[in-house]
Amino acid sequence: MDFKTLSQRYDQGIATEAEKQEFERILEEYELIEGYRLDRLLIKYEDQMPDGLDEKLILPEEKKASEMKKIKRRIKGMMAKVVFISVISVVLLYFLVFFVARHVEDSFYYNPNQSTVSDGHHEDYFFDLTAYTEVNVPEVTIRSMTWAEPKGFGTYDLSYEIENLLTKETNTYKMKLQRGRLYTNGLVGIDSNENAIDIFYGFENIMFPKQYDDVSWDEESDPFIKDNNQRTLTALEQLNPLNYLSMTMTFDHDLSMEEFEALREANPNLRFKWVGVRTVEPGTTWNNNVSIRLLGFNPESGHDELSVGGIPSQEKYPIFYLGRIRESLKMSDFDTYSDYLARGDEIHFTSRLQYLVDREEFVNIFSSYGEFQSAYYKDVLAYIKDKGVKTYGVIVHGNVNDLNTLVENQPYKTIYINKALTLSPDYYTYNIEE
């Protein structure tokens, strides 16, 4: 209802109680405004007014003070509302940006702090690195918990520690993960040349099979390998018997896991730290590539790896940790202890490989081969399910005398010394037979 109609109803005495109150409120505000305007005019023309006129026009002091208090209260109320709304808006905006938006963006990318594979006991990142390192990187292991500090919006500061299984030295590596991409200062850690490439010296006939496509390969067919083999034999003859070595050996034919465990049982003083697994038909490459990625496992990983309380699904990965073999296999079901261990080896490697197939996002980020590596894992998994888990060669640790015994008794294609130490790091821990 407009003011004119409201005024007529008020004058005629037919206005409702609510209309009367509204009309009087409007008049009160109008008087207040007019009083304020009059005060401003009096101040402006104070010098020009006749004597006494200001007293007639100016509102009584008490009424003016009362009206001014009303104005101040209204202004303060309006300002308080504005400030309150502003504060709430800023807080809400901060919450949306730094608590909602950052977590929404985090969900689009690999999150190393998620705990999905072990019922929330430990971060996926730890198990991802553990599986990837054993399968792809011989002679090193993850021996401490991993760290991933979230920085928001899909960004994390990462670090992990690896131990060299020969020297027992440890190194910590740091990197940044930003929206699914890994940033490092060059190739470090599990992706360094030392760990991912140099360690495969001695496996040339496996990595480049088209150069050695004769399965009945003989050392006379390649002067380079013949020379390396002879150098290794010479070194074994001249080194101190107590020198402790890491040596690569490829066999003259693939060994089943039963045959490998029999070999390990026959050489109790040696430490077999990595078993290379046949991933394609001998003499061929994968997907017509020049070289193939060598994959394998550590048959002593139950001792060498950091084992934690929570483990990935035992249903999907029955023997993720070799140290838990008893939870999946009963010794009484096998004729010999070597057969029991052999079956554990097969299930362990298959469990680790299946885990990496399932963790494709991690592999694509952390492997320098990316999606190529993930596709390779899937083909290898199908191959070993069809052909079984067999080994073409090993990396073994031991003193010179014990390695000489291995070379004398085990037919081989290649032998290559990776590194020599003066003494075993465990020389004063275990009894070493001279």
N, C-alpha and C positions, 0 to 999 in steps of 0.2 A: 504494500500500500504506500502511495506517495505521500509526501509531507502535506500537500494541500488538502487532500481528502482526509488525512488524519486530523488536521487542524479543524476542519469543518465539523467532523464528528465530535471532537473535543468541545468546541464552542456550543454545539447543539445539545450537549449532555447525553449523547447516545453512545459514546465510546466505551468499549469494554475496559476492564481493569488493566489488562495487558496493554491495550492501546494507549490508555492514560499514562501508564509508566513509560512507554516508549516515547510519547509526545513530550513529556516532562524531561526525559533524558536528553532529547534533541535540543530543547530550549536551554537546558543547562549547559550543554556543550557550546551552543551558539553564543550564549552570554559570556562564556569563558573566552571564546575566540574574540568576540567584540571587545571585551575588556583588555585583552592582550594588545589588540590593534590600537585601541585608544591610548593605552600607555605609551606605545611606540610613537604615536603622533604627538602626544604631549611633550615627550622628550625632544622630538625633532623641532617643534615650534615653541619651545618653552620661553624664549626671549620675546616672542611676538604676542603672547597672550596677555589680556588685561588682568589686573590684579584680582585675585580671588576666583578667577574662572577655573583654574586647575583644581581648586578644592571642590567645585561643583561637579566637575567631570570625572575626577579620579575616583576610582572605587575605594570604599573604606579599606583601611590597612588590614583589618582582621580578615575581611572577605577576600582581599587580594592575596594574602598569605595563604589562606585556605585553598584558593584556586591554584596557586603556584605549587603547593604540595601535591595536589591531585595530578598536575601536569608532570611533575618530577616522578611521582609513583608510576604513572603510565609509561613514561620514557624508560625508567629503570626496568620495568617489567618487559617492555619490548626488547631492550638491549639484552636482558638476561636470556630471553628466548633465542635471540640471534646468536649469542655466544654459545649457549647450550647446543643448539642445532649445529653450529660450526664445529664445536669440539667432537660431537658425536659423528659428524661426517668425516672428520680427519681420522678419528680412531677406526671407523668402519672401513675407510679407504685403506689405511695401513694394514688392517687385518686381512682385507681381501687380497692385497698385493703380496704381503709377506707370509701369510699363513695359508691362504687358499690358492692363489695363483701359482706360487712357487711349488706347492705340493701337486697341483694339477699338472704343471709342466714336468715335474719329476716323474710322474706316472707314465709319461710318454717314452721314457728312456730307461736304459739299464740302471737299476738301483742296487748298488753293491751292499746296501744295508738291509735289504729285504731278507726275510728268513722264511723261505717257502719250501726248501728241499729237506729240511730236518726237523719239521714240526716246531719251528721257532726257537730251537736251541742255539743255533749259531748262524751267522750271516752266510748267504749263498756264496758271496765273494770268496770266502775261505775255502769252501768245498770246490768251487770252480777252479781256483788256482791250484789246489792240491791235485785234482784229477788231470788238469792240463799239463802241469809240470812233469808228473810221472810218465805220462804217455808220450810226451814230445821231447823232453829235455833230460837226457841221461846224466847221472852222477850228481844231480842236485835235488834238493827237496825243500818243501815249505816246512820250517821247523818252529814257527811261532804263529800266533794269531795275526790276521791281517787287519789293517786299519783303513777306514773310509770316512772322512770327515765331510758331511754335507755342507755345501756352500749355497745351496738354493738354485732353483731354476735349472735342474738337471746337471749341476756341477758338483764334483767331489774331488777332494785331495786324497789320493790313494798312496798306500805304501805297503810293502811286504818284505819279509826277510827270507832269504834262501841260504841253505848251507851246502857247501861242497862236500860230497860224501867221501872224497879221498882225503882232503887236507883238513876237514872239519872247520874250515874258515866260514864265517857268515858275513853277509852283506845285506844292507837295507837299501831298497830302491823306492824312489818316490816319483809320482807322476800326477797329472791332472786328467780327470775324465769330465768332458764337457759335452752334454747333449749327445751321448753315444759315440763320441770320438775321443781317442786317447792321445794325450800330448806328453811327450817325454823329451829329454835332452839326448837325442840320438837313440840308438838301439841299446837298451839296458836290460839287466835282469834276465828273465826267461827268453827275451827276444834278442839278446846280444849275440854277436858273432861267436863269442867264446862258448856260450852255452847252447846256442841253437844250430851252429854250423861247424865250428872247429872240432867239436867233440866227435863228429862223425868221420874223422879221418880213420882209415882202415876199413870203412864200409863202402868204398868206392864201387866195388863190384855189385853192390846191392842198389846203391843210389842211381847208378848209370848202367842199368842192365843191358841196354842195347849194345854196349861195348863188350859185354860178356854173355852173349846170347847162347853160347854153348854151355848147356847145363853141366856137362862133364868137364868143366873148366880145369885147365892145368896151368900151374904158375909159369910154365915155359911160354904160354901164349901171350904174356904181357910183361915186357921188360921192367916197367915201372913197379908193378906189384912184386915181381920176382926180386927186384933190388930191395924194396922195403922189407920183404920177408927175411932176406939175408941179413940186412942191417939189424933187424930185431933179434935174430938168432945170435949174432955177434955180440950184441949188447947183453943178452942173457948170459952169455959165457963170461963176459968181462966184468959185469957189475958185481958189487959186493953181495954175497948171499942174503944179507939182512936188508938190502935195499927193498923198499916197498913200492910197487908199481901199479899203475892202471894200464891194462892192456886190452885191446880190441882183438877179438878172434871171430872170423867167419868160418863156418864148417864146410866140409866138402859136400854135404847134403843136409837138407833140412832135418831138424830133430823134432819129434813130437814132445809134448810136455813130459810124458813118462820117460823118454830118453834123456831129456834135459835134467830131470830130477835125479835120474840114475847117475849122470855125470857129476852133478853137484854132490851127491852122496859119496862118490868115489874120490872127491877132492875136498875133504872137510875143512882144510886150512884156508881155502880160497873163499873170497866173498864175491858172489855174482851180483853185481849192482844194477845191471840192466840186461834185459832179454829182448832182442829185436824180434818182432813178429812179422811173418810173411803176410803181405797185404795184397799182392797181386801174383799172378802166375809167374814162376821163375822165367827170367829172360824177357819179360815184358814190362811196359810202363803203364801208368794209369792215365787214361784220357789223352793218349798220344803226347805226353809231355816228355821233355828230355830227361828229367830226374823225378824221383818220387820222394815223398816225405816219409822218413823212417819213424815208425811207431813201435812202442814196446812197453815194458813194465819192469818194476824192480821187485824181484822175488823176495827181497828182504825188507819191503816197505813196511811190513808190520812192526819192524824194529826202527826203521829210519824215519818214518813219518810221525808227525804230531797227531796223535789220535785223541779225539774229543768225545765228550759224552753223547751228544746228538749225532746221528748219522743219517745220510740220505736214505730214502725208502728202501727197506730190505727186500720188499716185494719186487721193485723195479731193478734194484742193483744189489743182488744177493750177497756178494762179497766185495763191497766197496773198499773195505779195509781187510787186507790179508790177515791182520791180527785177530779178526773175528771169524775166522774160518770155521771154528767149532760151532758157531751158531747156525751154520748152514749145512755142514757135512759131518757125518759120524765116521770116525776112524774104523769102527767095526764093519762098515759097509765095503771096505777095501782090503785087498790081499796084503798090500805092503804100505808102509808109511810113504814111500816115494810116490805110489799111485794116488794116495790121499792128497799129497801136496800138489801133484800134477793136475788133478781135477780142480783144486783150489786155484791154481794159476790160471787155468782156462776161464773159470767163472769170474775171477778177479779182473782179468784184462777185458773180458766182455762187458762186465759191469761198468768199468771206467769208460770204455768206449761208448756204451749206450748212454751214459750220463752226459758225455760231451755232445753226442748227437741231440739229446734233449735240451742242452744248454746252448743252442745255436747263437743266440744273441751275444752271449759272452764270447764265444769263439770268434764271431765276426769282428768283435772289437779288439780283442787281445792278440789274435794271431795276425802276423804280418801277411798271411795268405788269405785272411778274411773268409768270404763265402766259398772260395776255392777249397779251403780246409774243411768246412762243414760238409760240403758235397763229398769230399774224399772220405771223411769219417763214415758217412752213410754207406758208401760202396764197400769200404773195408769191413764194416759190420756184417753186411750181407755175405761177403767173401768168407769170413772166418766161420760163420754159421754153416756155410756149405762145405768148406774144406777143413775146418778145424783150426785150432791155434797151434802153429808150428813156428819154430825159430830158425833163422838163418845164421845167427851169431850172437855174441854176448860182449859185454864189457865186464871185466873181472879184475878184482884187486887181490894182491898177494905178494909175498916176498919172492925173490928171484928163484930160490930152490923149488918152491911149490909151482911157480909158473913154468919152469923148465919141465917139471913132471907132467903138467897138463899138455904142453906142446909135444912132448914125446909120445903121449898115449892117445891124444885126440886128433884124428885126421882133420886138417884145416885147409882152407883156401888162402886166407890172409891172416897175418898177425902184425899188430902195430902197437908200439908203446906210446901211450898218451902222455904220461907224466911219471916221473920217478922221484920218490922221497928217500931221504937217508934212512929213516926208520918208519915203521907203521905208527900212526897216531895212537894206536892202542898197544904199543909195544910193552908198556909198563902196566897195562891193565889185564891183559890175557897172557897165558903161557904160550910163547912162540917156540915151536920146535925148529931147531937149527938143522 
